[in-house]
Every structure is written in structure tokens, then in C-alpha cells.
Amino acid sequence: MAVSAGAVVIIGGAIVGSCVAYFLRAAGFSGPITVVERDPSYQYSSTALSAASIRTQFGTPVNIRMSLFGAEFIRTLKERFGPSADIGFVERGYLILGGPGTEAQRRSAAAMQLAEGAEIVVLAPSEMKTRYPWINVDGVEVATTARRNEGWFDAWSLLSLVRSAARDQGVSYVHAVANDLMVTGAKVTGVRLSNGTILAADWCVNAAGPSSARIVAGLGISLPVSPRKRTVFSIRAPLERTNFPMLFDNSGAWIRPEGAGFICGIAPTEDNDPDATGDFEPDHALLENALWPALAHRIPALEQLRVERAWAGHYEVNTLDHNGIIGAHDEISNLIFATGFSGHGIMHAPATGRGVAELIATGIYQSIDLSPLGFDRIRRSQALHETVVY
Ligand SMILES: Cc1cc2nc3c(=O)[nH]c(=O)nc-3n(C[C@H](O)[C@H](O)[C@H](O)COP(=O)(O)OP(=O)(O)OC[C@H]3O[C@@H](n4cnc5c(N)ncnc54)[C@H](O)[C@@H]3O)c2cc1C
């Protein structure tokens, strides 16, 4: 059996795995880095199927800091990747609506977000109506938006940039399935691939997104990350798109401009949100039963809409607390997690990549302290609750 030399082995080569590889080189890590990716077309990856948006409106300080770095990373792409680097970033605030009884909590969340450096603005319904005349503000008590650091972009272009920069710096991408981790004592020593190769590993990073629990199940590690289906509908509607935000209604429905139309979605109810392994069939009933009624109530112009297409991707839901799981396993110290982002993994990929690279290269976080997202809270079942979940 062939045994390749490998210092860092990253399982999963989409946005999180590629950011880890890219930032390892940026941190001056000179050892071999191998990224194992089972599907170089990325057609079922969360990265390729996402809504590719970034927000700073979170209930947890560490998430805000990660988003702020994500926004800076996106704004300074040309400095890192050259003058032709462009991911079509539309920098525009989310508009997050709050229903009855939410104003005090939303104002205090906004104060915390401002203190963290996010540029949040609180709007009363009358101000909302002035800015966005097409909105029906019935049942809305408050809304928040951001002056900068929020918006949307093209995730595929971002992945392509980061991945080719990593490759240019000698990171090798291997097309194979990572089947097992080989552990000796309390260390991962290798990753066994579907083609029989064993990649020797001094560090192993689990960036396998919705499949990351499966990667470690064989070691008896129960990682609370589960693939959950989210359907996105691409629509056309008679509605002005200029200045249209990424709108999150208090019903849970969301909509934003995309191309010549809009994309929109809504999470299924909890009792209709099973493990979706292998299921990428769009849930068309969601549109009729939940999404369209909610959108048409909030934006009367959406009573007329035309669905152009729909697709479904998987959130890698951390069922403990909807937050990323980043950092070393508590017993196997060279097994690093970078997963569980539950719908915000693209915006947090740059901060995750940089943090994991710092951890591997220097032993500690140098920039943002990501330890609140560490594995030990999973072990202790001590949730770090994120209140702003979509
Ligand atoms: C509909 C939808 C909308 C979303 N909207 C947003 C948004 O607006 N903003 C945002 O920040 N996030 C959003 N997300 C979440 C975001 O897409 C994910 O958090 C992010 O893409 C996770 O990136 P990843 O690289 O960890 O996972 P993935 O992109 O899923 O990549 C994991 C990779 O690992 C590979 N892999 C898995 N198992 C193995 C194995 N055993 N061997 C080798 N390779 C393996 C897979 O092929 C895959 O390419 C959304 C997700 C969905 C589904």
C-alpha cells in the first residue's frame, strides 16, 4: 500500500478547507498540505449551493468578529489575489424584521453589535417605510440593518480564487474520498483514502461540511453536525431591485436580488427537518405552504411571482447550538474541526481558515480568539447559543 508523506491533511476542499490551506501558506507554513476532495465539481457542496451572503448581525460576539474579517477579506480581494479578482460583491445591509415584543431585545443586540464594530442601524416601522416603500410593516415592531460589511457575492468565484491561490503556493488537491482516520495513541497519524492510499498526517483538519460527522464516527466521536436540506427558489417579480436588501422577515422567509430577479427561501419547521443525507430534491411544497404567503404578506407586489428554478443544498447544522465547531479535539490534539456553521460557513470561512492556520502554525489563535467555538463545549454539551439563526 502506497504511503504518501503529508504534514497537514485537510478533508474537504470547498470554501472552508480551501481557506485553511490558503491561510496556512499565508502564515508561512512550509510543510506539505494535501486537500482531499471527493468531488472536484463541488456540485453537492454547501458552498456551491448556498445563498452566498454575509451579515454582521449575530447574537454572539465571536460570530460578529468573524464576519467583520470576512467582509474585510472580501473588500480587499484584489490586494490578495490580483487586480482581476472579482466576486461581484454587492455591499448592502441585511434588513432583519422583528415582530411584536422584540424591540427591547433587538435594540440591546444592536448595541452589542455596534460595540463589536458592526455598523448597525435600528429602524422604526415608519423609517422602514420611508426607505423601502414596497414593504408592508404590519406586525413589525423594529428592524435592523447595517451601513456596511453585509451583502452578497458569488461563492463559486470566491472558492475558485482561494483554491487556485492555495494551489499556486504548492497545496495539492487530491481527488478521493477520505474513508478513515488512523489514530495511534492520541494522535491522528494518517488518512486512508478510497483508492487505498494512506496519507501520513501530522495534522488532520475535518472540513467536510455536512459530512463531517461521518469522518469521525469511526473513532467513536459523536459530532453533532447533521445535513439539513434548505431549498432556494429563483423567482421573477414586478418589484424594483435598486436598494433592495437581503430581507429577513419575522416569519423566517428571506429574499434578496440575484441576477435579473430574486432568490428566496424559508427554513422548514423543526418537525420537518430530518437528516437529509443524499436528498437534494427541492421542497416545492415550502413555496406554496409557507414562503409565498409570508412574502406576499410582507411585500404585496410578490403576490405575482414566477418561479424560474429551485435547488436544494445542505446546511451543516450543529444541532447543539447552531454555531461553528472550530479547533482541536480534546483528546486527539492534532485532529482539528472546522465545521458545523449551520448556514453561515461561507461568510466565516476566511476567519476560520486564518484561525485554524494560526493554531497549526503557532499553537494559539493570534488574531480572533475562536476558542468559544471549541470542541470542549461539545464534549460538555454546553451550548453557545446563537440567537440570530436562519
Ligand atoms: C441553501 C443554502 C444557503 C446558504 N446561505 C449561506 C449564506 O448566505 N452565507 C453563508 O455564509 N453560508 C450560507 N450557507 C452555508 C454555507 O454554504 C456553508 O456553511 C459552507 O459552504 C460550508 O463550507 P464547507 O467547505 O465547510 O462545506 P462544503 O461546501 O459542503 O464542502 C465540504 C466538502 O467536503 C467534501 N467531502 C465531504 N466528505 C468527504 C470525504 N469523506 N472525503 C473527501 N471529501 C469529502 C465535499 O465533497 C465538499 O466539497 C448556505 C447553505 C445552503 C445549503
The ligand as a MOL file (V3000), in Angstrom:
LIG
                    3D

  0  0  0     0  0            999 V3000
M  V30 BEGIN CTAB
M  V30 COUNTS 53 58 0 0 0
M  V30 BEGIN ATOM
M  V30 1 C -29.2760 26.9060 0.6700 0
M  V30 2 C -28.0870 27.3720 1.4660 0
M  V30 3 C -27.9090 28.7250 1.6910 0
M  V30 4 C -26.7880 29.1640 2.4170 0
M  V30 5 N -26.5760 30.5090 2.5460 0
M  V30 6 C -25.4400 30.9420 3.1370 0
M  V30 7 C -25.1450 32.3300 3.1710 0
M  V30 8 O -25.9020 33.1550 2.6740 0
M  V30 9 N -23.9780 32.7150 3.7600 0
M  V30 10 C -23.1090 31.8090 4.3160 0
M  V30 11 O -22.0910 32.2190 4.8590 0
M  V30 12 N -23.3800 30.4890 4.3060 0
M  V30 13 C -24.5160 30.0390 3.7160 0
M  V30 14 N -24.7850 28.7050 3.6790 0
M  V30 15 C -23.9170 27.7780 4.4010 0
M  V30 16 C -22.6310 27.5740 3.6530 0
M  V30 17 O -22.9090 27.2060 2.3290 0
M  V30 18 C -21.8190 26.5090 4.3710 0
M  V30 19 O -21.7310 26.8080 5.7430 0
M  V30 20 C -20.4030 26.4540 3.7850 0
M  V30 21 O -20.4570 26.3270 2.3850 0
M  V30 22 C -19.6370 25.3140 4.3960 0
M  V30 23 O -18.4670 25.1650 3.6470 0
M  V30 24 P -17.6110 23.8260 3.7850 0
M  V30 25 O -16.4350 23.9850 2.9150 0
M  V30 26 O -17.4140 23.5370 5.2230 0
M  V30 27 O -18.6170 22.6940 3.3040 0
M  V30 28 P -18.9560 22.1990 1.8230 0
M  V30 29 O -19.0740 23.3160 0.8870 0
M  V30 30 O -20.1110 21.2600 1.8990 0
M  V30 31 O -17.6630 21.4050 1.4790 0
M  V30 32 C -17.3300 20.1830 2.0620 0
M  V30 33 C -16.5450 19.4250 1.0290 0
M  V30 34 O -16.0840 18.2230 1.6300 0
M  V30 35 C -16.1310 17.2100 0.6540 0
M  V30 36 N -16.1640 15.9320 1.3870 0
M  V30 37 C -17.1010 15.5220 2.2600 0
M  V30 38 N -16.7850 14.3080 2.7430 0
M  V30 39 C -15.6090 13.9600 2.1710 0
M  V30 40 C -14.7740 12.8280 2.2760 0
M  V30 41 N -15.0670 11.8010 3.0740 0
M  V30 42 N -13.6500 12.7900 1.5270 0
M  V30 43 C -13.3250 13.8260 0.7120 0
M  V30 44 N -14.0910 14.9230 0.5700 0
M  V30 45 C -15.2140 14.9910 1.3010 0
M  V30 46 C -17.3840 17.5060 -0.1300 0
M  V30 47 O -17.3650 16.9240 -1.4050 0
M  V30 48 C -17.3870 19.0220 -0.1630 0
M  V30 49 O -16.8010 19.5450 -1.3350 0
M  V30 50 C -25.8740 28.2210 2.9490 0
M  V30 51 C -26.0550 26.8660 2.7220 0
M  V30 52 C -27.1350 26.4370 1.9740 0
M  V30 53 C -27.3190 24.9670 1.7180 0
M  V30 END ATOM
M  V30 BEGIN BOND
M  V30 1 1 1 2
M  V30 2 1 2 3
M  V30 3 2 2 52
M  V30 4 2 3 4
M  V30 5 1 4 5
M  V30 6 1 4 50
M  V30 7 2 5 6
M  V30 8 1 6 7
M  V30 9 1 6 13
M  V30 10 2 7 8
M  V30 11 1 7 9
M  V30 12 1 9 10
M  V30 13 2 10 11
M  V30 14 1 10 12
M  V30 15 2 12 13
M  V30 16 1 13 14
M  V30 17 1 14 15
M  V30 18 1 14 50
M  V30 19 1 15 16
M  V30 20 1 16 17
M  V30 21 1 16 18
M  V30 22 1 18 19
M  V30 23 1 18 20
M  V30 24 1 20 21
M  V30 25 1 20 22
M  V30 26 1 22 23
M  V30 27 1 23 24
M  V30 28 2 24 25
M  V30 29 1 24 26
M  V30 30 1 24 27
M  V30 31 1 27 28
M  V30 32 2 28 29
M  V30 33 1 28 30
M  V30 34 1 28 31
M  V30 35 1 31 32
M  V30 36 1 32 33
M  V30 37 1 33 34
M  V30 38 1 33 48
M  V30 39 1 34 35
M  V30 40 1 35 36
M  V30 41 1 35 46
M  V30 42 1 36 37
M  V30 43 1 36 45
M  V30 44 2 37 38
M  V30 45 1 38 39
M  V30 46 1 39 40
M  V30 47 2 39 45
M  V30 48 1 40 41
M  V30 49 2 40 42
M  V30 50 1 42 43
M  V30 51 2 43 44
M  V30 52 1 44 45
M  V30 53 1 46 47
M  V30 54 1 46 48
M  V30 55 1 48 49
M  V30 56 2 50 51
M  V30 57 1 51 52
M  V30 58 1 52 53
M  V30 END BOND
M  V30 END CTAB
M  END
